[in-house]
Amino acid sequence: MYLVLGAAGSGRREVLADLIEGGLVEGDRPAVLVSEGEPADAADARLPGFLRWRLLPGAGIEAEFPGDATHVFIVTDGRGNPVDQIEAFKAWLAERACEVARVICVVDCRLAERNPKLFAWFEACVHFSDVVLLSRREGVPNRWIGDFRKKFEDRFYPCIFEYVREGRVGNPALVLAPVARRMSHVFDEAEWIVENDDEDAEDGDEEEMKPEEDPYLERRAGGRRVKEIPDIRDFLAPARG
């Protein structure tokens, strides 16, 4: 199972078509699930096993599971909150005992460069991603692209950065290799941490074990996220179709 993050209009489906055509081998049976919030795209004709999914109230997912597929690619709603969608898919995939091979983020460099306030939105996507594909770089200064990468590399993010040229990546098989390189452990087996609220606790006192929570999924008492991100819709042109 592969999850594809990114903003609407960033060319994710064109890139995904290239990854499927160049990264899979004979005998593989791919299927692609695209959010119903995404309008039709010219690249849809190149996407095998094309299906739609939708996010339900209460963080549920409604989608037909392609049981005969060997590789399932899920394209998120590029106008929605990626954290909310990841939280919903975590539960949906767990119910089907599916493992996430990789999370791929397509970065629209022109959009990000024009809107510095959006960095927090892309930062959240990169946090969950194994591979970051830098797309739509035309007209964007090379220095900006280098600085964007450096912000993550200086913090030792393990994800891979690759460039997209005319909707294509240099090595599709490398992008699709099922090796986790993401900061987040949200799709991994639950890790447990020791919690003891009593600062004066002595040795031998009982300590509570609780599952580690991803910082982006953590909520305050009122229900709002501890780490909030911008609403991507405020930075995109109105949807067509």
Secondary structure, DSSP 8 states (H G I E B T S, - for coil): -EEEEE-TTS-HHHHHHHHHHHH--TT--EEEEEETTS---GGGGGSTTEEEEEEETTTEEEE---TT-SEEEEE--TTS-HHHHHHHHHHHHHHTT----EEEEEEEHHHHHH-GGGHHHHHHHHHH-SEEEEE--TTS-HHHHHHHHHHHHTTT---EEEEEETTEES-HHHHH------S--TTS---EEEE---TT--TT---EEEE---TTT-B-TTS-BSS----GGGGS-----
